[in-house]
Amino acid sequence: AQVTIRTKDGDIYEKILISNCMWIVAMAGYNELPFKIDDIIEIYQTGNDKNPKQKIDWFFFDKWE
């Protein structure tokens, strides 16, 4: 599912792809996560997340730690 994430410092990151409600697998425009997992305070879906108006070229993360 495509989601939006808010971090502790108030930054909002959009167009994030999650799998099984727990794994961040891709993020549009980023090769790596620009935040730490521990900094996430909210994960939610906007109307655009549920019904994207444009095609996204996903950058899938292939380095798993």
NUNUZA-490027 format. One record per atom (N, C-alpha, C, O, CB): residue number from 1; residue in one letter; atom name; x, y, z. Coordinates in steps of 0.02 Angstrom, whole numbers, plus 50000, padded with zeros to 5 digits. Glycine has a CB too. Layout:
BEGIN
SITE  num  residu  atome      X      Y      Z
SITE  NUM       A     CA      X      Y      Z
...
//
This chain:
BEGIN
SITE  num  residu  atome      X      Y      Z
SITE    1       A      N  50042  49941  50000
SITE    1       A     CA  50000  50000  50000
SITE    1       A      C  50044  50062  50000
SITE    1       A      O  50099  50062  50028
SITE    1       A     CB  49953  50000  50061
SITE    2       Q      N  50020  50113  49969
SITE    2       Q     CA  50055  50178  49969
SITE    2       Q      C  50032  50217  50031
SITE    2       Q      O  49973  50220  50046
SITE    2       Q     CB  50041  50218  49903
SITE    3       V      N  50081  50247  50067
SITE    3       V     CA  50065  50283  50128
SITE    3       V      C  50104  50348  50132
SITE    3       V      O  50148  50362  50092
SITE    3       V     CB  50080  50239  50189
SITE    4       T      N  50086  50387  50183
SITE    4       T     CA  50121  50448  50202
SITE    4       T      C  50146  50438  50274
SITE    4       T      O  50112  50408  50315
SITE    4       T     CB  50075  50512  50196
SITE    5       I      N  50206  50464  50288
SITE    5       I     CA  50236  50456  50355
SITE    5       I      C  50252  50524  50384
SITE    5       I      O  50277  50568  50349
SITE    5       I     CB  50299  50412  50351
SITE    6       R      N  50238  50531  50449
SITE    6       R     CA  50258  50592  50486
SITE    6       R      C  50310  50571  50538
SITE    6       R      O  50301  50520  50572
SITE    6       R     CB  50195  50627  50521
SITE    7       T      N  50364  50610  50543
SITE    7       T     CA  50418  50594  50590
SITE    7       T      C  50415  50640  50651
SITE    7       T      O  50377  50689  50652
SITE    7       T     CB  50486  50601  50555
SITE    8       K      N  50455  50624  50701
SITE    8       K     CA  50456  50661  50764
SITE    8       K      C  50468  50736  50754
SITE    8       K      O  50441  50777  50791
SITE    8       K     CB  50510  50633  50809
SITE    9       D      N  50509  50753  50705
SITE    9       D     CA  50525  50825  50694
SITE    9       D      C  50472  50860  50652
SITE    9       D      O  50480  50919  50635
SITE    9       D     CB  50592  50832  50661
SITE   10       G      N  50417  50825  50636
SITE   10       G     CA  50362  50856  50600
SITE   10       G      C  50366  50850  50524
SITE   10       G      O  50320  50873  50490
SITE   10       G     CB  50357  50926  50618
SITE   11       D      N  50419  50821  50498
SITE   11       D     CA  50425  50812  50426
SITE   11       D      C  50373  50762  50401
SITE   11       D      O  50357  50713  50435
SITE   11       D     CB  50496  50790  50406
SITE   12       I      N  50347  50775  50341
SITE   12       I     CA  50298  50731  50309
SITE   12       I      C  50331  50702  50246
SITE   12       I      O  50357  50739  50205
SITE   12       I     CB  50232  50770  50292
SITE   13       Y      N  50328  50637  50240
SITE   13       Y     CA  50355  50602  50181
SITE   13       Y      C  50298  50566  50147
SITE   13       Y      O  50262  50527  50179
SITE   13       Y     CB  50413  50553  50200
SITE   14       E      N  50290  50579  50083
SITE   14       E     CA  50236  50549  50044
SITE   14       E      C  50262  50497  49996
SITE   14       E      O  50323  50491  49985
SITE   14       E     CB  50197  50604  50006
SITE   15       K      N  50217  50460  49967
SITE   15       K     CA  50232  50411  49914
SITE   15       K      C  50281  50358  49938
SITE   15       K      O  50333  50346  49907
SITE   15       K     CB  50260  50446  49853
SITE   16       I      N  50264  50327  49994
SITE   16       I     CA  50303  50273  50022
SITE   16       I      C  50264  50209  50013
SITE   16       I      O  50204  50206  50025
SITE   16       I     CB  50320  50286  50098
SITE   17       L      N  50299  50156  49992
SITE   17       L     CA  50266  50092  49980
SITE   17       L      C  50283  50045  50037
SITE   17       L      O  50341  50033  50052
SITE   17       L     CB  50289  50062  49912
SITE   18       I      N  50230  50018  50069
SITE   18       I     CA  50241  49970  50123
SITE   18       I      C  50212  49902  50102
SITE   18       I      O  50166  49898  50062
SITE   18       I     CB  50210  49995  50189
SITE   19       S      N  50240  49850  50132
SITE   19       S     CA  50217  49782  50119
SITE   19       S      C  50199  49749  50185
SITE   19       S      O  50234  49757  50235
SITE   19       S     CB  50272  49741  50081
SITE   20       N      N  50145  49711  50186
SITE   20       N     CA  50123  49674  50245
SITE   20       N      C  50114  49719  50306
SITE   20       N      O  50123  49697  50362
SITE   20       N     CB  50173  49619  50261
SITE   21       C      N  50097  49782  50295
SITE   21       C     CA  50084  49831  50348
SITE   21       C      C  50144  49842  50394
SITE   21       C      O  50135  49868  50449
SITE   21       C     CB  50025  49808  50390
SITE   22       M      N  50204  49822  50373
SITE   22       M     CA  50260  49829  50419
SITE   22       M      C  50328  49842  50385
SITE   22       M      O  50375  49862  50420
SITE   22       M     CB  50265  49769  50460
SITE   23       W      N  50334  49832  50321
SITE   23       W     CA  50399  49840  50288
SITE   23       W      C  50397  49898  50239
SITE   23       W      O  50354  49899  50195
SITE   23       W     CB  50419  49775  50252
SITE   24       I      N  50442  49945  50246
SITE   24       I     CA  50449  49998  50196
SITE   24       I      C  50493  49970  50141
SITE   24       I      O  50552  49956  50152
SITE   24       I     CB  50479  50065  50227
SITE   25       V      N  50465  49962  50081
SITE   25       V     CA  50502  49930  50027
SITE   25       V      C  50524  49978  49972
SITE   25       V      O  50568  49962  49933
SITE   25       V     CB  50460  49875  49997
SITE   26       A      N  50493  50037  49969
SITE   26       A     CA  50511  50085  49917
SITE   26       A      C  50486  50154  49937
SITE   26       A      O  50440  50162  49977
SITE   26       A     CB  50482  50064  49848
SITE   27       M      N  50518  50204  49907
SITE   27       M     CA  50498  50273  49919
SITE   27       M      C  50513  50312  49856
SITE   27       M      O  50569  50312  49831
SITE   27       M     CB  50534  50303  49981
SITE   28       A      N  50463  50346  49830
SITE   28       A     CA  50471  50384  49768
SITE   28       A      C  50522  50440  49778
SITE   28       A      O  50516  50481  49824
SITE   28       A     CB  50404  50413  49744
SITE   29       G      N  50573  50442  49735
SITE   29       G     CA  50623  50495  49736
SITE   29       G      C  50682  50484  49783
SITE   29       G      O  50726  50527  49786
SITE   29       G     CB  50591  50557  49754
SITE   30       Y      N  50684  50429  49818
SITE   30       Y     CA  50738  50415  49866
SITE   30       Y      C  50766  50346  49855
SITE   30       Y      O  50729  50298  49845
SITE   30       Y     CB  50713  50423  49939
SITE   31       N      N  50833  50340  49856
SITE   31       N     CA  50866  50275  49853
SITE   31       N      C  50874  50245  49922
SITE   31       N      O  50882  50185  49929
SITE   31       N     CB  50934  50281  49819
SITE   32       E      N  50872  50288  49974
SITE   32       E     CA  50877  50267  50043
SITE   32       E      C  50827  50307  50084
SITE   32       E      O  50806  50361  50064
SITE   32       E     CB  50950  50277  50070
SITE   33       L      N  50808  50281  50141
SITE   33       L     CA  50762  50317  50184
SITE   33       L      C  50795  50381  50210
SITE   33       L      O  50852  50378  50233
SITE   33       L     CB  50739  50273  50243
SITE   34       P      N  50761  50438  50206
SITE   34       P     CA  50789  50500  50231
SITE   34       P      C  50776  50511  50306
SITE   34       P      O  50785  50566  50331
SITE   34       P     CB  50762  50559  50191
SITE   35       F      N  50753  50460  50340
SITE   35       F     CA  50738  50464  50412
SITE   35       F      C  50752  50396  50443
SITE   35       F      O  50757  50346  50408
SITE   35       F     CB  50664  50487  50424
SITE   36       K      N  50756  50396  50509
SITE   36       K     CA  50766  50333  50546
SITE   36       K      C  50697  50303  50562
SITE   36       K      O  50649  50339  50574
SITE   36       K     CB  50807  50344  50611
SITE   37       I      N  50694  50237  50562
SITE   37       I     CA  50631  50203  50577
SITE   37       I      C  50605  50225  50646
SITE   37       I      O  50545  50233  50655
SITE   37       I     CB  50641  50126  50575
SITE   38       D      N  50650  50233  50694
SITE   38       D     CA  50630  50253  50762
SITE   38       D      C  50599  50323  50765
SITE   38       D      O  50567  50340  50814
SITE   38       D     CB  50690  50250  50808
SITE   39       D      N  50609  50363  50712
SITE   39       D     CA  50582  50431  50711
SITE   39       D      C  50510  50435  50686
SITE   39       D      O  50480  50488  50688
SITE   39       D     CB  50626  50475  50668
SITE   40       I      N  50483  50379  50662
SITE   40       I     CA  50415  50379  50636
SITE   40       I      C  50365  50383  50694
SITE   40       I      O  50370  50345  50742
SITE   40       I     CB  50401  50314  50594
SITE   41       I      N  50318  50431  50689
SITE   41       I     CA  50266  50435  50740
SITE   41       I      C  50197  50422  50712
SITE   41       I      O  50150  50407  50749
SITE   41       I     CB  50267  50504  50773
SITE   42       E      N  50190  50426  50645
SITE   42       E     CA  50124  50414  50616
SITE   42       E      C  50132  50389  50544
SITE   42       E      O  50172  50414  50506
SITE   42       E     CB  50082  50478  50617
SITE   43       I      N  50092  50338  50528
SITE   43       I     CA  50088  50312  50460
SITE   43       I      C  50014  50313  50441
SITE   43       I      O  49972  50285  50477
SITE   43       I     CB  50118  50239  50453
SITE   44       Y      N  49998  50346  50386
SITE   44       Y     CA  49927  50352  50367
SITE   44       Y      C  49921  50356  50291
SITE   44       Y      O  49971  50365  50256
SITE   44       Y     CB  49895  50414  50400
SITE   45       Q      N  49860  50350  50267
SITE   45       Q     CA  49846  50356  50195
SITE   45       Q      C  49804  50418  50182
SITE   45       Q      O  49754  50430  50215
SITE   45       Q     CB  49810  50293  50169
SITE   46       T      N  49827  50458  50134
SITE   46       T     CA  49789  50515  50111
SITE   46       T      C  49745  50492  50053
SITE   46       T      O  49750  50434  50030
SITE   46       T     CB  49835  50574  50089
SITE   47       G      N  49703  50535  50029
SITE   47       G     CA  49662  50519  49970
SITE   47       G      C  49706  50503  49910
SITE   47       G      O  49690  50458  49871
SITE   47       G     CB  49616  50576  49953
SITE   48       N      N  49761  50539  49902
SITE   48       N     CA  49807  50526  49846
SITE   48       N      C  49843  50459  49855
SITE   48       N      O  49858  50425  49806
SITE   48       N     CB  49858  50583  49839
SITE   49       D      N  49857  50440  49918
SITE   49       D     CA  49888  50374  49929
SITE   49       D      C  49841  50318  49907
SITE   49       D      O  49862  50269  49877
SITE   49       D     CB  49906  50365  50004
SITE   50       K      N  49777  50326  49922
SITE   50       K     CA  49728  50275  49905
SITE   50       K      C  49712  50273  49830
SITE   50       K      O  49695  50220  49804
SITE   50       K     CB  49664  50287  49943
SITE   51       N      N  49718  50330  49796
SITE   51       N     CA  49701  50335  49725
SITE   51       N      C  49750  50383  49691
SITE   51       N      O  49731  50440  49676
SITE   51       N     CB  49627  50358  49716
SITE   52       P      N  49813  50361  49680
SITE   52       P     CA  49864  50406  49652
SITE   52       P      C  49843  50436  49584
SITE   52       P      O  49816  50401  49541
SITE   52       P     CB  49929  50369  49643
SITE   53       K      N  49857  50500  49577
SITE   53       K     CA  49839  50535  49515
SITE   53       K      C  49894  50530  49462
SITE   53       K      O  49882  50546  49404
SITE   53       K     CB  49825  50608  49530
SITE   54       Q      N  49953  50508  49482
SITE   54       Q     CA  50007  50501  49434
SITE   54       Q      C  50043  50434  49444
SITE   54       Q      O  50043  50406  49499
SITE   54       Q     CB  50057  50560  49440
SITE   55       K      N  50075  50410  49391
SITE   55       K     CA  50114  50348  49395
SITE   55       K      C  50179  50363  49432
SITE   55       K      O  50210  50415  49420
SITE   55       K     CB  50127  50319  49325
SITE   56       I      N  50199  50319  49476
SITE   56       I     CA  50260  50328  49514
SITE   56       I      C  50312  50278  49491
SITE   56       I      O  50298  50219  49483
SITE   56       I     CB  50246  50320  49590
SITE   57       D      N  50373  50303  49481
SITE   57       D     CA  50430  50260  49467
SITE   57       D      C  50464  50245  49534
SITE   57       D      O  50504  50284  49558
SITE   57       D     CB  50481  50293  49416
SITE   58       W      N  50447  50188  49563
SITE   58       W     CA  50471  50170  49629
SITE   58       W      C  50545  50154  49628
SITE   58       W      O  50570  50123  49581
SITE   58       W     CB  50432  50111  49657
SITE   59       F      N  50580  50174  49680
SITE   59       F     CA  50649  50154  49692
SITE   59       F      C  50646  50102  49747
SITE   59       F      O  50641  50119  49806
SITE   59       F     CB  50695  50216  49712
SITE   60       F      N  50650  50038  49729
SITE   60       F     CA  50645  49985  49779
SITE   60       F      C  50711  49979  49817
SITE   60       F      O  50765  49980  49788
SITE   60       F     CB  50626  49919  49746
SITE   61       F      N  50705  49971  49883
SITE   61       F     CA  50763  49963  49925
SITE   61       F      C  50784  49889  49922
SITE   61       F      O  50744  49845  49938
SITE   61       F     CB  50749  49985  49999
SITE   62       D      N  50846  49877  49901
SITE   62       D     CA  50868  49808  49896
SITE   62       D      C  50924  49791  49944
SITE   62       D      O  50951  49736  49942
SITE   62       D     CB  50890  49794  49825
SITE   63       K      N  50941  49838  49987
SITE   63       K     CA  50991  49825  50039
SITE   63       K      C  50954  49819  50106
SITE   63       K      O  50933  49869  50135
SITE   63       K     CB  51045  49882  50042
SITE   64       W      N  50947  49758  50129
SITE   64       W     CA  50910  49746  50191
SITE   64       W      C  50959  49737  50248
SITE   64       W      O  51008  49701  50241
SITE   64       W     CB  50864  49684  50184
SITE   65       E      N  50945  49769  50304
SITE   65       E     CA  50988  49763  50363
SITE   65       E      C  50953  49726  50418
SITE   65       E      O  50981  49716  50472
SITE   65       E     CB  51010  49833  50388
//
